[in-house]
Amino acid sequence: MTPADHRLKALFAKDAPPARDPAFSAAVIERLARRRCLQDLALLGAFSAVGGLALWGLWPVLQPALIAVSERLAPTAWALALAFCAVAVLGGLGERAPAVES
Amino acid sequence: MIMEGLDESLVAAAQAGSTQAFSRLVERHQQPVRAFLRRACGDWAAADDLAQETFLAAWPRIGRLKAGASVRAWLCGIAYRKHLTSRRSAARSRTRDAAYEAERIAPAAGALDDRLTLETAMADLPPDQRACVALCLAADFSHAEAAEALDLPLGTVKSHVTRGRARLLIALGVPDDAC
C-alpha cells in the first residue's frame, strides 16, 4: 500500500460509522419484528375471511344438522358441564394455600 | 479464519430461523454496510435508511446465501442494488437537491478541508466507479470480492478502482506514487 493509499484510507475512515451501534441494530430488529407481525396479521385476516365465506356458503346445509345434533347432545353436554364444575370446585378446595413466610 | 467461522455458524442458525443469530449478523456487519452506503450515496441519513432496508431484505433471502460465501460482500451487493433503485426512483428530487447543495457549498469552497474535497470528488464519480472505490479503497475488499458484490466483471472493477483512485488523488492534490 502506497502513502497515497494510506492517506485516502485515513480520510475514508473518518466517516466510518461506529463498530458497535446498538441503536441501529435495535431499529433493524424492531422493523423486522413489525414486518413479521404485519405478515402474520395479514395471513390470519386472509384465513378468517376465507373461513367466514366458507361458513356463510355452507350455513344453509350446516344449520339443520347443527340443530338436530344439539338437541340430541344437550343432556350429555349438561352432564359434562356439571361434572367439570364439580371437579374444578372440589379440586380447588383440596389445594392448600401457599404458606406465607414471615 | 475464526471470524468467518463465526459468520458461517450465525448464517446457518439464521437460515434455521433464529432471529437472534440474524441480530448478531446485523451487529457484526452494520458498520461495513453503512460505511459503504455512506460513501456510495453521500447522504448519511439516506444511507442509514438504506442500510436498514438492506438488512430487512436480507432476512427473507438468507436461505439463498451459499455456505462459505462472504456475508459482507453479499450484504453490500443487496445494499448496492437498493441504492441504485432508490437513486433511479429519486432522480428528480436528487437533481434538485444536488443543485441546492452546489449553491450551498460554493461560497465556502476556499475553506474546504480534505474530507469535504474527498466527498465532493466521490460525488463526481460515476455510480459504479464510486461503489468500486468505496469497497476496494475504503473497505479493504479484494477486487474479486467487490466484483462478486457489485455483480461486475473483475476487469471492470480493477479499471474502476484505478481510475477512481486517480481522480480522488488529483482532487486531493496528492502525488500518485504508484505510477
Interface residues (C-beta under 8 A of the other chain):
Chain A: T2 P3 A4 D5 R7 L8 K9 L11 F12 A13 K14 D15 A16 P17 P18 A19 R20 D21 P22 F24 S25 A27 V28 I29 R31 L32 A33 R35
Chain B: T19 F22 S23 V26 E27 Q30 Q31 R34 A35 R38 R39 D48 A51 Q52 F55 L56 W59 D114 R115 L118 E119 L137 A138 R165 L168 L169 L172 V174 P175 D176 D177 A178
